[in-house]
């Protein structure tokens, strides 16, 4: 005898997109780095190294650093 109750089909939840970090993505592979380091010798371009992928990128301009507060958790009231 068949069960008269219908059973909904189970569907996987959509994968949430990864939260973007404060660091720019690697220009070679597009992955989000854990750390970026750079060095510059006088009169030479800046050498930027992305970790953990290890790709290197040269640039004429020095990197611009900005310090920002971590994002507040959802539902946290914002101070005026």
NURORO-460943 format. One record per residue (C-alpha): x, y, z; residue in three letters. Coordinates in steps of 0.2 Angstrom, whole numbers, plus 5000, padded with zeros to 4 digits. Each point is the difference from the previous one (the first is absolute). Layout:
# NURORO-460943
XYZALA
...
//
This chain:
# NURORO-460943
500050005000UNK
500750174995UNK
500250145013UNK
498750144997UNK
501250135006UNK
501150094987UNK
501850025004UNK
500950154994UNK
501649974989UNK
501650045009UNK
501050134991UNK
501850065005UNK
500150185006UNK
500850124988UNK
501950025004UNK
500250175008UNK
501350114991UNK
501750025009UNK
500150165010UNK
501350114992UNK
501450055011UNK
500850175001UNK
501549954989UNK
499950014981UNK
499949844990UNK
501649944991UNK
500150074982UNK
500749844993UNK
498849865007UNK
498650115008UNK
500149915017UNK
499750095016UNK
501750025009UNK
500349975019UNK
501550124999UNK
500850124988UNK
501850055002UNK
501050124990UNK
501850084998UNK
500750144990UNK
501850054996UNK
500350184996UNK
499750034982UNK
499249834997UNK
498249954999UNK
499049935015UNK
500049815001UNK
498449945007UNK
499949815006UNK
498349925004UNK
499949865012UNK
499649855000UNK
500049994981UNK
501750084999UNK
499750104984UNK
501050164998UNK
499550164992UNK
501050164997UNK
499350175000UNK
500750184998UNK
498950065014UNK
500249955018UNK
498549915008UNK
498750115009UNK
499649945018UNK
498350045008UNK
499649945018UNK
498249965003UNK
499049935014UNK
499349824998UNK
498249994994UNK
498750005013UNK
499049835002UNK
498350014992UNK
498750075012UNK
501250115009UNK
499350175003UNK
501050144992UNK
500650145012UNK
499550184994UNK
//
